[in-house]
Amino acid sequence: MKFLILAAVFSLFLLSPAFAAGNLSVTSTSLAPVYINTRTVTNMLNLTMNSTVGNTNITSLNVTIAGNITIANVSGVFLINATGSTIASSTSNSTTTKFTVSIPAGFNASSGANTSLIIAVNVSGLANPSSNVSLQLESSAAFAVDSSSNVTFSNFVNSTDSEIRDLHANASVSPNFVDTNAINQTITYSVVMTGHEKLNGTIITIPSGYSFVNISNVELEGANNTAIETVTTSPNYINVTLSITKSKIKVFFNVNTSNSRINSSAFATAISGGNLNNVTTDTVSPGVNVTTQQLINVTNVALAKGAAIVNGTDYWEFNFTLGFTANVTGLLQFKMSDWTDASSSVNRLNINTSSVYYATLRNNTNNFTDANGKFNVTNSYVENTGLTRTITDSGTLTLILRMIIPLGTPISNSWASTYGFLFRPTS
């Protein structure tokens, strides 16, 4: 009986198929766009593969570079799986026409299921604009597979030609730090061409936490020319379209900032030109990120002179010591409410009238008459009014508030006012 069982098992072993062998059928679709940008990984050819009988393991592909581009101006060839992940790449050509892209872990085409693999190319910035490039797999021999598998092409096409464009620009935004609760904070956005193609438009994205107010100006190569530009806006973007290409676009716009911190949020931008659209710009110093944070800390308030004769010239004085949280240059602003008397609901001390300002903020006790060192205080932040300063995140500044007491002011020891500081950066 034991002999019969062993014989039966032996017979089954002899009849078992070779599971390693796979017959890989490959079809393809061209993904090549009409125009391709330099220095950009671009999908060119989609392979759809089905392995019958068994699985097929692909270990490398020989990709031929065609068109009138020189192979030296191809920076690399990439293999991308169905999830969008690059599984292999080659940045040096193996022959005068081919890139051999080895797949270290192998790419498994499973039996009975369609498997996708995309071939992409990156064209060097040295490539001649208006030349063209395409990718080819010349035969089934372009696939290196495990020794027991074979490859056949079915309805196979190579990629079509893509004409090369060189559209690139550097983008930067200023300032990179803004204060909280700033109304009409000016943002300056610069886009400067660095490639062969000039610009015919740009779209600036307004990130969450910044409320767009308005465009104040658009400069094209350093000059105003509203005749050739069209500007459309929404709460989320600014779109500048040009009828004539230019090498530099600078947009000045205003936003209201958040009352709480927003950490390094990008004012991203995309450009168009040379038959290409929505090309992401490169970022240069100081970058396109803006941080909203409280730029000023009032570290101390001291009463320097708290008694005054009500004669229209005598005054109170207060010393403010300020600390700062960023390295920026701009305008330090101050506002203060009218004084109220806690002992009487009708007593009020105005800080200014239509023609007289009683409250003044200055930065030097011995420099009271210097127009560059002081300004008149009102109930709100006044545009372009303040002290121009370059501050550092470790610096401090002492300011003096003088409040002249107008004639007729009621005598009281319970006068009170509220105040606010704002730093409006310009860079």
C-alpha positions in Angstrom: 0.0 0.0 0.0 2.9 2.4 0.8 4.3 1.8 -2.6 1.1 2.8 -4.3 0.9 6.1 -2.4 4.4 7.1 -3.2 3.9 6.3 -6.8 0.7 8.5 -6.9 2.6 11.4 -5.4 5.5 11.0 -7.8 3.1 11.0 -10.7 1.5 14.2 -9.5 4.9 15.9 -9.2 5.8 15.0 -12.8 2.5 16.5 -14.0 2.8 19.8 -12.1 3.3 22.9 -14.3 6.3 25.3 -14.0 4.7 28.1 -12.1 7.6 30.6 -12.6 7.0 30.9 -16.3 5.0 33.9 -17.5 3.8 35.1 -20.9 3.8 38.9 -20.6 1.5 40.8 -23.1 2.2 44.5 -23.3 0.0 47.2 -24.8 0.7 51.0 -24.6 -0.8 54.5 -24.7 1.1 57.7 -25.4 0.9 60.2 -22.6 3.2 62.7 -24.3 1.9 66.3 -24.2 2.2 68.6 -27.2 4.7 70.7 -25.3 7.1 69.6 -22.6 9.0 71.8 -20.1 12.6 71.4 -19.3 13.7 70.4 -15.8 10.3 68.7 -15.3 9.6 65.0 -15.0 6.9 64.4 -17.6 4.9 61.2 -18.2 5.3 60.0 -21.8 4.2 56.4 -22.2 1.8 54.2 -20.3 2.4 50.4 -20.4 -0.5 48.1 -19.6 0.8 44.5 -18.9 -0.9 41.2 -18.4 1.0 38.0 -17.5 -0.7 34.7 -18.4 0.3 31.2 -17.2 2.4 32.6 -14.4 3.9 35.9 -13.0 6.6 37.9 -14.8 9.3 39.7 -13.0 10.7 42.7 -14.9 14.3 43.7 -13.9 15.1 46.5 -16.3 13.9 48.4 -19.4 15.9 49.8 -22.3 14.2 53.1 -23.3 15.2 54.7 -26.6 15.3 58.5 -26.9 13.9 59.7 -30.2 13.2 63.0 -31.8 15.8 65.6 -32.8 17.0 66.2 -29.2 20.5 65.0 -28.4 20.6 62.3 -25.7 23.1 64.3 -23.7 20.3 66.8 -23.1 18.1 64.2 -21.4 18.6 64.4 -17.6 16.9 61.1 -16.8 14.2 58.4 -17.5 11.9 57.3 -14.7 9.6 54.4 -14.1 6.4 55.2 -12.1 3.9 52.6 -10.8 0.1 52.9 -10.7 0.2 54.7 -7.3 2.4 57.4 -8.7 5.6 56.3 -7.0 8.9 56.2 -8.8 10.3 52.7 -8.6 13.4 53.1 -10.7 15.3 55.8 -12.7 18.4 56.3 -14.7 20.3 59.6 -15.1 23.0 58.4 -17.6 22.5 56.9 -21.0 23.8 53.4 -21.7 24.3 53.9 -25.4 24.1 56.8 -27.9 20.3 56.3 -28.0 19.2 54.4 -24.9 18.7 54.7 -21.2 18.9 51.4 -19.3 16.6 51.7 -16.3 17.3 48.9 -13.8 14.7 48.0 -11.2 16.6 46.8 -8.1 13.6 45.2 -6.5 12.1 44.0 -9.7 8.6 44.8 -11.0 6.1 41.9 -10.7 3.4 41.6 -13.4 0.9 39.3 -11.7 -0.9 36.5 -13.6 -4.4 37.3 -14.7 -4.4 41.0 -13.7 -3.6 44.2 -15.7 -0.5 46.0 -14.3 0.4 49.6 -15.3 3.8 51.2 -15.5 4.5 54.7 -16.7 7.7 55.8 -18.4 8.6 59.5 -17.8 11.4 61.7 -19.0 13.2 64.8 -17.6 14.7 67.1 -20.3 17.8 69.2 -19.3 17.7 73.0 -19.3 20.4 72.9 -21.9 18.1 71.4 -24.5 17.4 73.5 -27.5 13.9 75.0 -27.2 11.6 74.0 -30.1 13.4 70.7 -30.6 11.3 67.6 -29.8 11.6 64.4 -27.9 9.8 61.0 -27.7 10.3 57.7 -26.0 10.4 54.3 -27.7 10.6 50.6 -26.8 12.0 49.2 -30.0 11.0 45.6 -29.4 10.1 43.1 -26.8 13.8 42.7 -26.2 13.7 46.1 -24.4 12.3 44.2 -21.4 14.7 42.2 -19.2 12.6 39.6 -17.4 13.2 36.4 -15.5 14.7 33.6 -17.6 11.5 31.5 -17.8 9.2 34.3 -19.0 8.7 35.9 -22.4 7.3 39.2 -23.7 5.0 40.0 -26.6 3.7 43.4 -27.8 0.0 43.7 -28.6 -1.4 47.0 -30.0 1.8 48.6 -29.0 2.6 52.3 -29.8 5.5 54.5 -28.8 5.0 58.0 -27.4 4.3 60.9 -29.8 6.7 63.8 -30.1 6.7 66.6 -27.5 8.1 70.0 -28.5 10.4 71.3 -25.9 9.8 74.6 -24.0 11.9 76.3 -21.3 9.5 78.1 -19.0 10.9 78.9 -15.6 10.8 81.8 -13.2 11.9 82.7 -9.7 9.3 83.9 -7.2 9.6 85.8 -4.0 7.3 87.6 -1.6 7.9 90.4 0.8 7.6 90.8 3.8 8.0 87.3 5.2 6.6 88.3 8.6 3.5 90.3 9.3 1.8 91.4 12.5 -1.5 90.0 13.7 -4.7 92.1 13.2 -3.1 94.2 10.5 -5.6 95.9 8.1 -4.4 96.5 4.5 -1.0 95.0 5.0 0.9 95.4 1.7 2.4 92.3 0.1 4.8 92.5 -2.8 5.1 89.5 -5.0 7.9 89.3 -7.7 8.0 86.8 -10.5 11.2 86.9 -12.6 11.8 84.8 -15.8 14.9 82.6 -15.7 14.2 80.3 -18.7 14.1 80.9 -22.4 10.3 81.6 -22.6 8.9 84.9 -21.4 5.8 85.2 -19.2 2.3 85.9 -20.3 0.6 85.5 -17.0 0.8 84.4 -13.4 -1.6 83.2 -10.7 -0.9 83.9 -7.1 -2.7 81.8 -4.5 -3.9 83.5 -1.3 -3.5 81.0 1.6 -6.0 80.5 4.3 -5.8 83.0 7.1 -5.2 86.0 4.9 -8.2 88.0 3.7 -7.6 89.5 0.3 -8.5 93.2 0.1 -7.4 94.7 -3.3 -4.6 95.1 -5.9 -2.7 98.3 -5.5 -0.4 98.1 -8.4 1.1 95.8 -11.1 4.5 96.5 -12.6 5.8 94.8 -15.7 9.6 94.9 -16.0 9.6 97.8 -13.6 7.0 100.0 -15.2 3.2 100.4 -15.1 1.4 99.3 -18.3 -2.3 98.7 -17.6 -3.0 98.6 -21.3 -1.6 95.1 -21.7 -2.7 93.4 -18.5 -6.0 91.9 -17.2 -6.3 91.2 -13.5 -9.0 89.1 -12.0 -9.2 88.3 -8.3 -11.1 86.2 -5.8 -10.7 85.6 -2.1 -8.3 82.8 -3.0 -6.2 84.0 -5.9 -4.9 86.8 -8.1 -4.7 86.1 -11.8 -2.6 88.5 -14.0 -2.9 87.8 -17.8 -0.7 89.7 -20.3 -1.4 90.4 -24.0 2.4 90.8 -24.6 5.0 88.6 -22.9 7.3 90.1 -20.3 10.3 88.9 -18.3 9.2 90.3 -14.9 5.9 90.7 -13.1 5.6 92.4 -9.8 2.2 92.5 -8.0 1.4 94.8 -5.0 -1.7 93.8 -3.1 -3.2 94.2 0.3 -4.5 91.7 2.8 -6.0 91.7 6.3 -4.1 89.4 8.6 -5.3 86.9 11.2 -5.7 87.7 14.9 -3.7 84.6 15.7 -0.4 83.1 14.6 -0.2 81.5 11.1 3.1 79.7 10.7 5.0 80.0 7.4 2.1 79.8 4.9 3.0 79.8 1.2 1.7 82.4 -1.3 2.3 79.9 -4.1 2.3 80.9 -7.7 2.1 79.4 -11.2 3.1 80.9 -14.5 2.2 80.6 -18.2 4.1 81.3 -21.3 5.5 79.4 -24.3 2.3 77.4 -24.8 2.5 76.1 -21.2 0.2 76.8 -18.3 0.2 76.3 -14.5 4.0 75.9 -14.3 5.2 76.1 -10.7 7.8 78.7 -10.1 11.1 78.2 -8.4 11.5 79.9 -5.0 14.4 82.2 -4.2 15.4 84.0 -1.0 13.5 85.3 0.9 11.0 82.7 -0.3 7.2 82.8 -0.8 6.1 81.9 2.8 4.6 84.5 5.1 4.3 84.0 8.9 1.7 86.0 10.9 2.7 86.5 14.5 2.6 89.2 17.1 5.7 91.2 16.3 5.6 93.5 19.3 5.6 92.6 23.0 5.1 95.5 25.5 7.4 94.4 28.2 7.0 97.5 30.5 4.8 100.6 30.8 6.1 103.2 33.3 4.5 106.5 34.4 7.2 109.2 33.9 5.1 112.2 34.7 1.6 111.7 36.1 0.6 115.2 37.3 -0.2 118.2 35.1 -1.5 121.7 35.5 -4.5 122.3 33.3 -3.1 125.2 31.4 -3.1 123.8 27.8 0.7 123.1 27.8 1.5 120.9 30.7 1.4 117.1 30.1 1.5 113.5 31.3 4.3 111.2 30.0 4.5 107.4 29.9 7.5 105.2 28.9 6.8 102.1 26.8 9.5 99.4 26.5 9.0 97.1 23.5 10.4 93.8 22.6 10.2 92.2 19.1 9.8 88.7 17.7 11.2 88.9 14.1 13.9 90.6 12.0 12.0 93.0 9.8 12.0 96.6 8.6 8.9 98.7 8.4 6.6 101.2 10.1 5.8 101.0 13.9 2.3 102.3 14.5 0.4 103.3 17.6 -3.2 104.1 18.4 -5.0 105.2 21.5 -8.6 105.7 22.6 -9.9 109.0 24.1 -9.5 109.2 27.8 -12.5 108.4 30.0 -13.0 109.3 33.7 -14.0 106.4 35.9 -15.5 108.9 38.4 -17.8 110.5 35.8 -19.6 109.0 32.8 -19.7 112.4 31.1 -16.1 113.4 31.4 -14.0 112.7 28.3 -10.5 113.8 27.3 -10.0 113.8 23.5 -6.5 113.0 22.2 -7.1 115.3 19.2 -9.6 117.6 17.6 -9.9 118.4 13.9 -6.9 120.7 14.1 -5.0 120.0 17.3 -3.2 116.9 18.4 -2.6 116.5 22.1 -1.0 113.0 22.1 2.4 112.4 20.6 4.6 109.3 20.5 8.4 109.8 20.2 11.5 107.7 20.5 13.9 110.1 22.3 13.3 112.4 25.3 15.8 114.9 23.9 14.4 114.8 20.4 10.9 115.9 20.9 10.8 118.3 17.9 12.4 115.9 15.4 9.7 115.0 12.8 11.4 111.7 12.0 11.4 110.7 15.6 7.8 111.3 16.6 4.2 111.3 15.3 0.8 112.5 16.3 -1.5 109.9 17.9 -5.1 109.3 16.9 -7.8 106.7 17.7 -6.7 104.4 14.8 -3.7 103.4 12.8 -3.2 106.1 10.1 -1.8 104.9 6.8 1.9 105.7 6.4 2.1 107.2 9.8 4.5 105.9 12.4 8.2 105.4 13.2 10.3 103.7 10.5 12.4 101.1 12.1 14.5 98.0 11.5 14.0 95.6 14.3 15.5 92.3 15.5 14.0 89.5 17.4 16.3 90.2 20.3 16.1 94.0 20.2 14.2 96.4 22.5 13.0 100.0 22.0 11.8 102.6 24.5 9.1 105.1 23.3 7.6 108.1 25.1 4.0 109.0 25.0 3.2 112.7 25.9 -0.3 113.7 26.5 -0.9 117.5 26.7 -3.8 118.3 29.0 -6.2 120.8 27.2 -7.6 123.8 28.9 -10.9 123.0 30.7 -10.1 119.4 31.4 -11.9 118.3 34.7 -9.6 117.4 37.6 -9.6 113.7 38.3 -7.2 110.9 39.3 -9.1 108.1 37.4 -8.4 108.9 33.8 -7.9 105.8 31.6 -7.2 105.0 28.0 -6.5 101.9 25.9 -3.8 101.6 23.3 -2.4 99.3 20.7 0.9 98.8 18.8 1.2 97.5 15.3 4.3 96.8 13.2 3.7 97.1 9.5 6.7 95.4 7.8 7.9 96.5 4.3 10.6 93.9 4.1 
